[in-house]
Amino acid sequence: MAEAGAQGLIYDIQRFSVHDGPGIRTTVFFKGCPLRCRWCQNPESLRPRPEIAFLADRCHESGDCLASCPLGAIAPGQERILRDRCDGCGQCLDACDWGALQSVGRFWTARVLAAEIARDEPFFRSSGGGATLSGGEPTFQLPFALELTRELRDRGIGVGLQTCGAFSWESFAPLLPLLDFVFFDLKHLDSEEHRRLTGSDNAALRDNARRLAASGARVTFRMPVVPGLNDGAESLAAVAGFLRELERPRLHLLAYHAMGEAKLARMGFPIPPLGLDFDHDQAVRCLEAAREILQHHGIEVTS
Amino acid sequence: MTSPTPLPSRLFALDRAIRSAKPGLCAERALSVTRYFKGQNGERPMAIQKAEALCAILREKTVRIWPGELLVGNFTCHRVGGGLYPELHGVAMLEDLLAMDSRQINPLQVQPGDRRRLLAEVLPYWTTRMLAVRGRPVLEAARFVADQLSPTLSLINESGGISHFVPDYARLLAGGTDGIRAQAAERLEQVPKGSPEAAFLEAVRIACDGLDAFAERYRAEALRLAEQETDRIRAAELNRIAEVCARVPRHGARSFHEALQSMLFAQIALNLESLDNAVSPGRIDQLLWRYYEEALASGRLDQAGALELLGCFALKLCEIIPAFSRRLTRFHGGLFNGQVVVVGGLDRHGEDATNEVSYLCLELMDQLRTRQPNWHARLSKKSPERYRTRIAQALAKGAVSPALYNDEVIVPVVRSRSDSDSDARDYATVGCVEPVVAGKSFWSTDAALFNLPLCLELALNEGRRFGSRKRIGAATRPLESCQSIGEVIELFRVQLERAVDRLLLDLHAIEEQNLRWHPTPLTSALLDGCLASARDASAGGATYNGSGVQGVGAVEVGDSLAALEAVVFRDRKATLAQVVEACRGDFAKDPALRARLRAAPKFGNDDEFADRHVAGVMRLFSSALARGHSARGGSYQAGYYSVTAHQAFGEEVGALPSERAAKTPFSSGLTPASGCDRKGPTAALLSQAHLPLSEARNGINFNLQLAPWAVKGEPGTLWLRALVDGGFDAGCMQLQVNVLDPKLLIEARDNPGKFPGILVRVSGYSAYFDDLSPAIKQEIIDRTLHDAGIA
């Protein structure tokens, strides 16, 4: 997407992230993703352009926003933003007293973003932490990800990557040696199912997983356990087989959370709702069931 | 290396006895002092009278040795109790004497006979003689008392005596009272007969004699009990206690046991002499280290034995509580005495001073979790791994103590007020958070509390409080006429300086009265410089003098200025007049404007836009204070801890441009306003580091409230350690960690008495949750809910 020296589109910077790699980290969320996983936790991360989120629960129906859009992309009603007209310029934000309109996605140069991340450098140093690139899909803006990683490493800040694996290996190769670790998220091993669940084929992903494992890089494979979608005995067995084949028989499981569903309306439904009616306890039970199956197939499971 | 050492069971038994005791009001001190002064004609020097009064107190008070005790001495006649200081502020304390045992918060048992005698004998005598009204015209005295009974702009704690020092216990342990008497006698030969200096030195001798006689009473009691004792082991313990009491404090201490007992006797006498507030034992690991090493080497004591004695000392400090009236409890809630005990940090030569006694203290903090002492840990770049990790372990488990102090910031701050690097490195903290040179400073660190946001309210409203026509501040021009945030700040400065001037005037008067009416010879004997200068500490005899005034609500003022700058001058979304009107109406008609103000940058997010305004408020307050000088010599220094005054002062102040509602609490010390630290703990800590902490010479408190998940398990301990190390590396001065489960707190709020042991960090000190007022309880619950991501 982005040219070298160009700007990167980032939608969130989260400090004191302690579950995204070792130590205290700052996680940078890249905007734009080639996949459309039906359970996506961060639907605001999907479209590779700045957007406006509409938080209906904050709206006081003052009507102040309606006239503020130069493109006429704001209309009364629950959706409020006419997505096909909105270019995400953000001129409307200022019109709302209540903060019901929020900008999602801001362009940064690698240098400025690295400086922002470096604010927590004392804590990276004291904890062995650093920066984690997440998203969205960081490799969807590979040149920027590479430039940012170089900037951070120049400042002595270690960098980790969370990826779905949907990248071209040739473009990715220069980034790999600069990374302290990679979190690689698997979804489903079956091509057809993968396409059904994420909207995209998984041949390249599997290929990249293989190459990454063979490269000797520090890779952690992870997988969300989405009840009824990818936790069947057969598909888990396939995952187990794949990891054994890579000689990386370890998997980190993530419990399903309906958090993403709540955010869909704000973003004008970039994906349709999944409609899974699972509370946290049920999701954790599904995760435990999956753990048992995977362990039975010789996989060491963490969560 | 860091697995917890189990505590001796004796400590838990003593702890249970103390926790289950109903706190009582002790009339003994008040009656002794009153009887003594009624018998004086006022012609003899006050120093001598005060020394004799102390002797009378120590001679007449109840002596009790409780079952299982190894260290002996009673602050009051109750197991847990508070005394009265009628000559200082005690008459004001007696305000709710009739209701003290039935009041909701911090009830104190009062024996019916005591109540009658206090009302008949004590009250009438001191009403016209207590410190707050001495030497003032009647109307002026009445104005001052009325001001102090319902403080809005400031509260002068010094009108209740001074205290707040770290005694020179090293001197006591080395030479005993014998050593002090010898020095006093030597100086006596050098000063003119009949001079105030001679009277002071004579008073020192009398006070030392009184302290020795006090120990003798315990020796006799221990022997008496030993004779009756049927259990041979306990009888042996009692005989041992008698031997120790025969030796100290008169002579230098020879053993770990004698050292602790000597300090305890002095600790009790100092509390009874001066004021029962913030007599702080100081760097206990440095004082005891040589005794511990020697005891272990000679085989006279093992680690468990030392831990047991140390624990007995800590528990003894829990037996005294302040007998505050309801009014004062609003400002000083939580039955807190401010007896700080410090571990770790640099030694006088700049090397790490952590030793095995430091680790024993950490065990007590982790496992015993008592309200007192107020445990503090110093950290420097040289602090060892084991020490850092042990502290993080204890805090991650919810220990609340220790509060953490950064030598890299504080040593230079103390250096700026002292004569040598080695004195600066030998600082200890007092009361809540205040650094002093141990054993050498009389810095009256808690002289007064000052309401900063009220000055902003006055600036917004031409010198009046919202809803009042009476002008209590300067007649500044209407806020609407300001063209920039700089001009708004200028109005605040004018109001601030006027209010500070008024405070310093009152404070000066009180200092003069302390000097004249409340000399403290024993305190002075245990402060370096007083014997050499032959002058009482209250007259500036100590090596280092000064005074500390706390700015409460600096964060709210800073956030308000940031909000005005952002909303009015940067975004032009409202006019100053509109913001003032919204504040005047407590935002009832302007919820939209309030939302704008809420969204403005706030302190605690590593955002220079807001942080620089809090910094600016601190600079203005320091400069305002710097224009005065204490009557003892030395300057007024700014501190930023609030005890519970952030709550009480908050109730006096209307809505603020920060969007804080009228009458709600400010944040504690320099903690970000509740719910306003939106970027997590690292950003909050960096915001602290951005402040001009070298101007906060009287110390700060900063609560780092963490959700339980953030400190869970082994990784949680590492994160916590990394937060502390990173924050201190970045330049933070102080932090205190509170890990709380909001559910438990809500249950404790709804069922008082069900969880008596929940200790929380209030502001520079710890208190049992049950002992707090409903408003403070709610504040802590709100803070916790926010941090747990629930609200």
Interface residues (C-beta under 8 A of the other chain):
Chain A: Q14 R15 F16 V18 G23 I24 H60 S62 D94 D97 W98 G99 R119 D120 P122 F123 F124 R125 S126 S127 G128 G129
Chain B: D571 K573 A592 L593 A595 R596 A599 D606 K679 G680 P681 T682 A683 L686 A710 P715 L718 W719 R721 A722 L723 D725 G726 G727 D729 A730
